[in-house]
């Protein structure tokens, strides 16, 4: 087993154990220590739950409910906001999916340039291998590649150095993260890199400073005179207007139903408990679609093992379990072989799983597909119209909503 999967065992039991260990620290201790990166074996100041929430082995609603059972909303405010950051990013991109397409197109161009420009290729390879002249950057690159995780503050420093000091295309850095992060998410990752670069909030960039790095690593690093002194905003396509969220609802429970279990949501109980009893389930993982390059083995292995853990736990409630290829054609063949009248699946936000499901929905001969969205997402996503600070004003209202029922 890789170091990444040893640190982040891909099961729901491991997720619940990690949540239980962290909960005492979710209040004021988290607020005080969340910005400190003490190295790969020193992440006690944060929850490190993100790989599990990314796959929804444990859901945002469960984390919020457990936190509020231990702390009041005021003392746990910073941690609650951190949970909602991921929700906010997903909602923002869900209403502007063209931004994901813009990123993928620009990434293809950057990778083409890597093949034709030897200087760019050398600098990109050195950055990915952690072989630059900047010790802290090298340490973070190696931690990411080996463990599949990086502290959020280190991610910001890393992205800033990548863009403004090493002068590498931000899309290549975003791709490097998606290829190695266990919690790599199209929304959180793409939009965070855009924010550092000054594209997400036009003109507002993030500059990594020696004093900040020294303070929040408690002197482990102090890259004096090595970092860019300024961070001029990059240009990008204008942000598209927000779209309405698509409809999402349950199918008819009386028809012969199949379930697609995918690695964006591995907690199917909210569908099964609504009276849906699938006669067959197709289990797919789509992490290899996060990049046109090879995605790290620990990323795909985590998703596959987590999906298997879910299939094992839900067992007989899933009907006959199959493992088709994660393509619309393979899923349509599975559905017809099982003589399904309809297919149901948890709603997948923008990314490779959503792409597969969208293709399936328009595939000739495939039965109707119903994508069921969680009440947590349906309540929060429509508020992701502007910046997070406007969104966070809605958090007290959202905490009183129906999310706890999931």
Buried (B, 14 or more C-beta within 10 A) or exposed (E): EBBBBEBBBBBBEBBBEBBEEBBEBBBBBBBEBBBBBBBBEEBBBBBBBBBBBBBBBBBBBBBBBBBBEBBEEEBBBBBBBBBBBBBBBBBBBBBBBBBBEBBBEBBEEBBEBBEEEEEBEEBBEBBBEBEBEBBBBBBBBBBBBBBBBBBBBBBBBBBBBBBBBBEBBBBBBBBBBBBBBBBBBBBBBBBBBBBBBBBBBEEBBBBBBBEBBBEBBEEBBBBEEBBBEEBEEBEBEEBEEBEEBEEBEEBEEEEEBBBBBBBBBBBBEBBBEEEBEBBBBBBBBBBBBBBEEEBBEBBBBBBBBBBBBBBEBBEEBBBEBBBBEBBBEBBBBBBEEBEBBBBBBBBBBBBBBBBBBBBBBEBEEBBEBBBBBBBBBBBBBBBBBEBBEEBBEBBEEBBEBEBBEB
